[in-house]
Amino acid sequence: MGSGASTANGAVTENLPVDKTLRRFLGYRLKRAYNTIRSELLGLLEPLGLRITTYSALVLIVDNPGLRQSVLAAALDIKRSNMVAIVDELETKGWVTRKEHPSDRRALALHVTKTGSRTCKRALAVCAEHESNLLESMNSDELIQLLTTLEKIESLSEASQ
């Protein structure tokens, strides 16, 4: 978003943000912050063969061996039909396997491979360093306040569903 705004005659003044009205809204500010984080993260994950969605899925599978694909889709708020392609990608790269779920033969349990585990560890390290760099200008009280506020917003959303 540019740094200028139009005047009544259409001229752009460089010292006013063009999105001044939108910047009053929390959702807009959160989206802009996410876009900044996402853009940088994509560049860091891509050399590892990951996108944000595949990274997130891999982490959840590592943390929850035997996770059902439908539970993974719900956790990431992704349509189950779209999750098939994501898991296919992870499986094609040799990072996860699908096995028959022990308590439900109709369901498949997701398990990480050794290669997937190593990839996940590297990605977690890259993401942790990125986040550390991103937050280095914040003190611990500011970070706690930010996380507390985000948690409140998230819980309001979950309560309304």
N, C-alpha and C positions, 0 to 999 in steps of 0.2 A: 504494500500500500504506500502510496507516495507521501511526500512530506509537504505538498502544497495543497491549497484549496482555492476554488474559484471565487472571485469577487462578483458583484452584481453585474459588471460588464463582461464577465467571462475570463478575465485575466487570472492567472494562477499566482498566488502569493506563496512563496517558499517557506515561510515561517509558521504556517498553520497546517495541521494534519487534515487531509481530505476526509478522513473517517472520524472526525471529531464526534459526531453524533453517535456512531456505532460504538466508540470506545467507552461510552457510558454504560454499556451492557456487559455484564459479567461473562455471558456466553461467548460474546465476540472476543473478549480479552483472553478467555481460556483457549479458544480456537486459534488465535494468533500465537499464543505461547506453545500450544501443541504443534502447530505448523513449524515453528522454529526447531523444536526438539525433534520432530519427525524427520525433517529435512537432514539434519546433522546425523541422526541415527541411521537413516537409510544408507548414507555414505559409509558408515562404519560397519554395518552388517553385510552389505553387498559383497565385499571381498571374501566373506565367510560363506557365501552362497545363501544368505538368509534375507528375508524381508521382515518387516515388523510382525506381520501375522504369522509367518512360519517360525520366527524366533519365539513369539509368545506361545504358540502351540507346542513347540519343542520343550520349552521350560516347564509347561504344565504336565507334559507327558513324563519328563524326568522326575518331577516332584511327586507324581501320582502314578506309579507303575500300575498297569492294568486298567487305566482310565478308559471308559467307553467313549466312543467318538461322539455320541449325542451329548454327553456330559461336557466334553471338551468344547463343542459348539456352543452350548449354553453359557459356559464360563467365559468364552471370548465374545459372546453376543454375535455369533455368526450363524447364518442359516445352515441347517444340517446338510442341505444339498451342496452348499459351497465348501463345507468342511471336508467333504470327500476329496475334492481336488487338492486341498491343502495337505491332507494326510497322504494322498497319492504322491505328492511332491516330496514329502519327507521320507516316504518309503522308497521311492525311486532313487533318492540320494543315499540310501542305506542307513538312514538315521533312526528309523522306527520300523517296527514290525507289527502286523496285526495278527492276533491269535484269538482262537475261540474263547469267549468269556467263560470262566469256570461255572458261573451260576446261571447263565442265560446263553444257550447255544445260538440264539438269533443275533446276539450282540458280539461285537469284536472288541477285544481288549488291546489297548495300545501299549507297546513296550519300547523303550529306547535301546538302541544297539550301543556297543562300545564306541563306535565312530560317532554316533549321535551324541553320546555323553561327552566325548571330548570336544565336539563342536559346540555343544551347549556351554561347557565350561569356558571356552575361549570367548564366546559371545557374551556371557555374563560378565567376564572381566572387562571386555570392551565397553559394555553398557555401564558398568559401575564406574569406570574411569570417566566416561562421558558425563555421567550424572554428577560426579564429584567436581569436574571442571565447570559444569553448568551452574552448580550451586555454591561455588567457592566465594561468591560475593555476598552470600547470605550468612548471617550468624545463626547459631543453633536455635535461639528463640524464634527468629523469623521462620526458619524451616519447620519447627514444631507448629507454629501458628498456621503456616501454609498447609501442612499435612492435616492438621485438625480441621481446618475449614473445608478442605477438599473431601475429607471423610464425612463431614456433616452434609455437604451437598449430595454426595453419593448415597448416603443413608436416606435422605429425603426422597430421592428418586426411587430407591428400592421400596420404601414404605408406600409409595403411591401406586405400585404395580400390583 
